[in-house]
Amino acid sequence: HTATRRFVAPPSDPRAAHLKAELKAAASDGRKKTHTASSWEARLCQRLTAMRLACLFVLLAATVQDINAFASLKPRLALSTSQTAPPLRAAAVEEYDVVVIGSGIGGLSCAGLLAAAGREVCVLEAHYEFGGCAHEFDVDLEGRTVPSARLAALGADAPPTFKFEAGPSLYSGLSPAASPNPLKHIYQMIEEEPEWITYDAWGAYLPEAPEGYELSIGAENFLEILRRYGGPTAVDDWNKLAATLRPLASGVMGLPSTAVRPDLGTLATLGLRYPGPFLNVIKDAATILAPFDMESEDSPFYVEDIFLRNYLDLIAFLLQGLPASGTLTAVMAYMVEDFYREGAVMDFPKGGSRAMIDALVRGVEKRPGCAVKRSTPVERVIVEDGRAAGVAVKGGTVIKARKAVVSNADLRMTFDLVEEGKCAAFDVERNELLKAVPLCKSFVHVHLGVPASAIPDDAPPQWTVVGPTWDGPIDSRGKVVVVSCPSKLDPSLAPDGYHVIHAYGAGNEAYADWKKFEGATDSDEYKRFKEERAAPVFDAIAKRAPDARKNAVVEQIASPITHARFLRRHEGNYGPAIAAGGDLKFPEVTTPLPGYYRCGDSTTAGIGVPAVASSGAQCANALLSVFEQWELNSKIVMP
């Protein structure tokens, strides 16, 4: 295990000599960092930084990654607030090349790629279900939570359960063989994937359409929406906007963000492999990296119609938790181009979100010397000789890391896991980021188990409710609610004769309103407040399933405190609220503490399923040589 691994391209590969000649200093070992640069290198790095940022933010249109847990779960151990950690008890010591803290999509993506490249990796999850904010949990007909491991042990004697999704419910770009979706690329590189169910029906209730509508997705049906509910300029505004944005999309959709590196090796992994899109992104960098401006009349993206403006704000908010004005033009170009995708459909994993996570877990566990462990909360990162050298878990066990420790926790916990005083540069970054970075709001979630008769047969599997008006910020409390009934797509997610409903207010609950209930969640006041704040969510469910709540056999309401308590998310957040065009940038996958890396919604690509998968790949790339990454990336199938 201590032997140096060396990877080279096969002698028969005509790329090998070319790569070695041009990239010897940067590519021979992806773990080395360049500390000095000539003037031409500095200029090149500036251009690469622009290109990398475009790749980081250009991800498949996906809804915001909603976070949820449920009140009946056993809470995870909170981090100690003490600045000095207690001494470790003598315990067995395990050792791996890389230890990953957290089994979210980002952490498992990183671990799977490292394992595929021959690293021995251990993933540690505090919860008893894998998946982090995207985990799935089981509740029986009596309302009791049953861990999946227990169900597996019971086998044929296991009770029927409702399978509730704690996080994302909306997916696209995962069923096609060729796709720009980063999570699809992860599955291709680790050679594991769930089965996909496709559908194209979508429901919406908007201020202009309080009675609701249901249409298939795609450009032509969107034009029909504009004709019905937009003003006289709506269709022309859209056609002009599409004509301006779609040429920009040719570059950003042609570069896989999973191939981005934090060094000059990006010249090979992107520039040599995808030269056309690479050059287009470099050429258009100034435009695509600017905030999307549809309100200034002199902007090339000006939109006059108010309905279309509001709709684009909604899409941007569902993508990354911010309105269009805080979104990169690259992201909006991606979204517009996706409207025109031939045969556009939505995707859903057969077996629910657990099937997505299980595929990622298999990608790690099938490799020699690798493991994924549940119910193993990490208490702190061990720092030895100025670098991250392992972790201490609850109970005193030490797990050593020969090469790196990767945190898939949120921003605050990633810092809290390292004691102050261990690394001066890390402490400086800690103080700067924790004070400066704003957080997106949290959620109120509702999970219902209902008789199948409570949901009309012709109801779509998903619908979104906006209202009662567009006035005010898009993240106003209760303004946007997403409702999902995944058992309409996959009946195995509910007991026979039943359906599951997962609904949430999309990132519109300020934690400050809930802070007074910390430590008081058994109080009647908290229960009343939770009921009050869940009212818009129940109203949204009733738009299409008016009898659902009164007939429910299982009902769970989760608040921002639920998220903070059970998912170890500071103030129940689901990521930084960093707007495009400002001084703040998402943290890199590297940290100032040698050997300590990070991935997930608090880094690089930002919020959303595609984004966190991309961050996991970029974190893995930082630990791999260019040639190792090149070999993995050869399995990616782009459109």
N, C-alpha and C positions, 0 to 999 in steps of 0.2 A: 504493500500500500504506500510505502514511502518512495518507491521508484518514480523517477521523472517520466511522465508520459510525453511522447513526441509524435506528432501527427504531420504527415506530408501528403501531398496529392499523389495519386498513382503515377508511375513513370509514363504510362501511356496517355495520360491526361494532358492535352496540349495547353491547358490553362496553367499548368504548374510552373513552367519556366517564366512565363509572363508575370504571374503573380509574385513569384519570388524576386524577380528583378525590380519590379516597381514598388513592392510593399515589404521589402525585407525588414526594415526597421520597425514598421508598424504592425506587420502581420505575423512575424515569426512566433510571437507569443502574445496573445490577446490580454494577458494579465499584466504586461508591462505598461507603464505610462510614460509619455513624452513630457519632459520637464522644460525643455528649451525648444525654440523653433526659430527658423530663419524668417525673414520678412515674407517670402513667398509662401512658406508654410502657414504663417499667421493669416495671410489673406485667404488661403485655401480653407483654413479652419473656420474662418468667418462664413464662407460660402457653405461649408458643410454644416455649420450650426443652423443656418437658415433652412437647408434641405432637411436636416434631422427634425427640426421643429415641425415642418410641414408633415413629415411622415408620422410624427408622434400624434398629431392632432387629427389626421385624416383617417378616420375609422368608419366602418360600416354603420349606417344609421341604426341606432339601437336605443331603446328607452333607458332612462336613468335607472341605475341599479338600486332598487328599493331594498331597504333593510328591515328585517323583522325578526323577532323571537317571540316567545310566548311565556305567559306568566307561570305556567305550571312546571317549567324547566328548573333544574337545580342550577343556581347561579354559579358562574365561573369565579375562580379566586381573583380578587382584585389585587392590583399591584400595591405593594407597601408604599406609603408616602414618606417613609423615612429615607434620609439621604444616605444612611449607612446600612448596607445589607447585613443580615445575620450571617454568622459563619456557617459554612456548609458542614453537614454531618458526613461522616465517612460513608461512602456508598459506592456501588459498582460504577465503573466508568466505561461508557461506550464511546466509539470513535468512528467518524465518517469523514469523507472529504468535505461535504457541505451539510449544514443543518439549516432547515427552512422552518421559520416560526409562522405557523398558520397554514391552513389547508384551503384558503380561498382560491378562486380561479387563477389569480396571479401567482400565488405561491406554488400551486400544483403545476402550473404551466412551466414555471422556472425549473422546478424539481424534475419534471418529466424530460425536459430537454437536456439537463445536465446528466440525468441517468442514461439517456439514450447515447450521450457522448462518452460514456464509460465512467462517470463519477459515481462514487458511493454516496447516496443522499438519504437523509432522514428528515421526514416532514413531521412536525409536532403540532397537533391540534388540541386545544383546551376543551372543546366541546365533545360530546359523545357522538355527534354526527359530523362527517366531513363536509366541507364546502364553504365554511365561513358564512358570509352574508348571503350566499347562494345555496345554503343547505336546504334539504327537505326533511320534514319531520312527520311522524305518524301519530294519529290520535284515534282511539277506538270509539265505538258507538256510545260508550259511557263517558266520553270526554277525557279519558286518561291518556297521557302521552306515553308511548311505548317505543323505546329506543330500537333502531333497526337491528342492532346486534341481538337484542332479545328476541325480536321476531324471527331472525334467522335461526336462533337456537331452538325456538319452539317448532319450527318447520311446519308440518301439516296441522299442528295444534294452535298455530298463531291466530289471534282474533282478526277479523276484517278491520281495516283501518282507513281513515281519510288521510291522504298524503298531501300535506300542505306545503306550499313553497314559501320559504322565508324571504326570498329575494326576487330576482327578475322573473318576469312571466312572458316577455316579448322578445322574440329572436328572429333574425333574418340573415340571409347569406350563408347559412350553414348546410343546407341540403345540397346545393350544387357541387359538383366535383371540382369545378374551377371557380374560385371566389376570392375577393380581396379581404374577407373577414379574417382577422388575426386568430380568432379561436379556431376557425377551420384549419388554419396553417399549423397550429399546435397539434391538433388531432392528426394531421397528415404526417408531421415530423415524428410523433411518438407512436404512430401506427395503431392507434386505438380511437374508437369513435362510437357514439350512440347511434341508434336508428332514429331517423327524422320523419316526422309527420308534417305535411304541408297543408296550408289553407290560405284562402285569400279574402275571406269575408271580415269586414271591420265595421264596427258600429261607433257612432259619435252623436253626442248631444251638445250642441253649441248654442251660444246666445241667439244666433240667427236661425237656429234649427232646434228649438226646445222640444219638438216632437221626435227628433232624432232621425238619423238616416243610416242605412247599411249599404255599403258599396265595396266592390273589389278594389284592391290597391292597384297602383299603376298610373301612368301619366294621363291616359284618356279619361279615366274615372275621376281623377283630380280636376281635370278641366270641367267635368260635369258639376262637381261641387262648386267650382268658381262661378259657373253660369247660374247655378241655383241661388247661391247665397252672397256672392260678391257684387261689387258695384259695376258700373259700366266699363271701367278700365281694367277689371280684374284679369280677364283672359289675356288681353294684350300685355299687361304688366308681367304676367307669368311667362308668356312666350319670349318677351324681350330679356327677362332675367335668365331664363334657361339658355337662350342663345349666347349670353355673355358668360355664364358660369360653366357651361358644359365643356368648352375647350380647355378650361383650367383643370377640369376633372381628369383629362387624359393623362396628366402627369401624376397627380396625387393618387388616383386609383390604380395606377400601374406599378406602384412601389409598395411592396409588403413592409409594413411597419415592424414586423417580426424580424426583419433583416437588419435593423438599425443597430449600430454599435456606438460605444462612447469614445471611439478613437478613429484614426485615419484608415483603419481597416474597412470603414464604410465605403471607401472608394472601390473596394473589391466586391463587398456583399451587395451593394446597390449599384455603384457606377459601372462595374464590369458586367454584372449579370443583367441589369435592366437599363442599358445606356439611354434609350429614347426617353422613357419617363423621367429618368434621373436628370437629364439635361433640361427637360421641360420644367421640372420643379425648380431647378437652379435659375432658369430664365424668369419664371413667374414668382420667385420667392417674395419680392416686395409686395405683390398683390395678395397672394394667398395667405401670407402671414399677418396681414392687416385685419383689424376687426371688421366684421361684415356691416356695411353701412347701407341701409335701404331707405333712410329717411332724408338724407341730404339730396336736394334736387340736382346738384352737380355730380353726384356719385354715379358711376356706371351701373350700380345695382339698385338705383332708386326705384321704389315701389310706391305708387300713388294710392292704390286701393287699400283701404283700412282693413277690410276683412283678410286680404292676403297677408298684410303685415302681421296681423294678429295670429294667423295660422302658422306663419314661419316662426314667430316667436314661440309658439307652442311646440313646434317640432324641435327647435333648438333647445328648449327647456327640457323636453323629454330625452334629448340626446345627452346633455351634459350639465343640466341643472342651472343654466343661465339663459337669459334672453338672447336674441340674435345679435344685439349690439355687443354682447360680451363673447361672441363666438368667432373663431377664425373664419375668414372667407373660404379657406380650404375645406372646412367641415361643411359649410353650406353648399359648396360646389359638389362635394361628395353626395350630399343628401339629394340635391336636384338631379344629379346623374342617376341616382338609384331609382328615382321615379320612372325613368325611361328604360330600366332593366327589362329585357325581354323575358316574358314568363314570370314576372315578379310575383313572389309568394312570401308568406310568413312561414316560419319554421317552428316546430315544437318537438322537444326530445321525447321519444316514447319511453315512458317510465318517469317523466318529469325531470326536474332539475337534478335529482339524485343520479339519473342516468348520465348526465353530463359530467358530474363530479366523479362518478365511479369509473368512467373511461379515463379520466386524468389520473386517478389513483392507480388504475391498472398500468398506466404508462410508467409509473414509478416502481411499483411492487414487482413487476415482472423482470426487472433488471437485477443482476447479482449484487448482493451487498446493500440493497436499498430497502427502505421501510417507510410506511406511513402510519403514525400512531395517533389514536384518538384518546380523549380524556387525559391529556398530558400537558397541563398548562406550564408554560415557561415563566419563571419568576425573574430571571435576569440573564443578561449576556455576560459571559466571563471574558475579561480583558486581561491578557498576559503579554508582557513585553511590548506594550503599546499597540496591540492588535486584538481583534475579536478572535477568541480561541475556542469558543464553545458556549454552552448554555447550562444553567441550573434550572431543573424542573421541580415542581412541587414534590416534596418528599425527600429532597436532598440529592437526587440522582444528578450526576454530571454527564453531559454528552459533549464530547470534544469534537471540534471541527478543524481538520487539517488545513483547509483552504479558505473557508468563508462561512459566515453566518448570514442568512438572508431573512429580513423581517418582512412578512406579509401583513403586519399589523397596521393600524392607522398611524397617522403622523405622530400624534402625541405618544402613543405607546411605544413606537419605534425609538423615540428618545428616552422615554421612562425606563425602558429595559436596560439602559446603560447608566450606571451610576455617574453622577457628576464628579469631575476631577480626574476621570480616566483618560481623557483626550481633550486638550485645550481647544483644538480646532472644532471638534465635535460639539463642545459646549458653546462655542460662539455661534455655530449654526443652530443649535437648539434654542438659544435665546432669541436669535433673529427670527426664525421661522415660527416659533410658537407664539410670539408676540404679533407678528405681522400678517400671518396667513389667516384670512377669514374662512369660516366653515359654512358649507351648505346647510340648510335647515334639515330637520329630521322628518319622520313619518308618523302617521297613525295608520295602523294596519287592521284589517278585519278578516278573520277566517271563519267560514261557515261550512258546516256539513249539513246538507239539506236533502229531503226526498227529491228524487228526480222530477216529480210532478211540479215542484216549486219553480222550475225554470222552463219556460216555453220551448217546445221542440225547435222552433224557428229562430231562437235567440242565437246571436253569434257567440263564438267562444271568448271574444274580447270586446269591450266597449269603453270609451272614454267620455267623461262628462266635464264640461267647462262651463263655469257660470257662477252666479246668474248673469253677469256681464263681463266684458273684457276689461272694464275699468280697473285701474290699479296694477300693481306689479303682478307678473305671472306666477310668482310664488306666494301670493296672498293665501291666507289660511282657507283651506277647503275649496280653492278655486279650480284646481285640476285633480280629478280622481280617475284612476284607472281600475277597471273591473275585469277580472279574468275568471273563466270557468273552464279550466284545463281538462276536466273530466269529459267535456263534450268532444274533445279531441282524442283523449285516451281514457276509456272507461275504467281501466285498471287503477286509476288514481282515487277511486272511491269504492266503498262496498257496493255490491249489487243493489240496484234500485235507488242509488243516491248520487249526488253531485258534490263537488267541492267548489267553493268560491273563495277567491283571494282578491281583496280590494284594498286600495291604499290611496291616501292623499299624497300626491307626488311632491315630496320635498318641500312641504309648506307648513311645517310645525316648528316654531322657534323654541329651542330648549329652555330659554329664559322663562317661558310661561310655565314650565314643568319643574323647574329647579326646586321650588318649595316643597315638592313631594319626595325628594330624595330621602330615603329611609322611612318613608311614611306611606308606602304603597298598600298597606292593609287598611288605611283609613277610609271611611265612608266618603270623605271629601274627594279623595283621589279617584274613587270609583265613579262618583258623580261627574267629576271633571272629564274623565276618560269617556264616559257616555256622551257628554255634551260635545266633545271635540270629534267624536266618531260619527256624529249625526250626518255631516255631508257625505260620508262614505256609505252609510246605510241608505241615504237618499239616492245615491248614484246606483247602488245595487237595485233599488226598487224601480228605477227607470225601465228595466227590462225584466226584472223578476220581483214583482211587488209582494209576493207571498213568501219570499225566501226567509226573511228573518223570523216571522211568526211560526214557521214550520221547522226551523233549524233544530237539529238534535245536538249539534255542537256549535258553540259560538266562542270565539276568542278575540279580544281587542288588545292590541299591542301599542304602547306609547313610546315616545322618545326615551323614557326612562327604561323601558323594556330593552330597547336596543343598546343603550349604554351598559345596562346591567348584565345582559346575557351574551351580547356579541362583543363586549369589550371595546366599544366605540365611544370615544370621548364625546360627551354630550349628545350621544346618539347620532353623530354626524355620518354622512356617507361620502365625504371627500371635501377637499378645499374648494372654496368658491373663488377661483382665480380667473378673472376676466381677461380676454384677449386684449392686447394693446397696452396693458399696464406694466408697471415696473416689476411686479411679482411674477415669478415663473414657477411651474411645478418642480419640486425637487428631483434631482437626478437619481438614477438607480444606485450610483456610488455615494458613499458618505465620506466625511473627513477622517473617520476612524478606519484605519487599514483593516481589511478583512470583513468589514460590516457593510452589507448591501441591503437594498430595499426594493419592494415592488408592490403593486396594488393601486388603489384609487387615490392614494396620496402622493403618487410619483408620476413623472414623465407624461404619459398619454392622458391621464386624468380618469374621469368617471365613466362607468359603463362596462358591460361585459366585453366588447371588443377591446376597449382601452386597457382593462386590467390584464387581459390575455397578452396584449402587446407588451405591457410593462414587464410581465414575467419573462417573455422571450428576450427583451432587451437586457434584463438583469442576468439571464443565463449567458447571453452573448458577451457580457462584460467579464465573464469567468472562463470563456472559451477562446481558443485561438481562432484566427480567421479561417484556417483550413478545417477545423472541427465544425465551425458554424456553416461553412460553405457546403460541407457534406450533408448536414441536416437540412439546410435551405433548399437543397436539390430536390427534396420531396414536396415542396410547395407547388401547388398548381394554381397559377394566376389566370384570370379570364383572357 
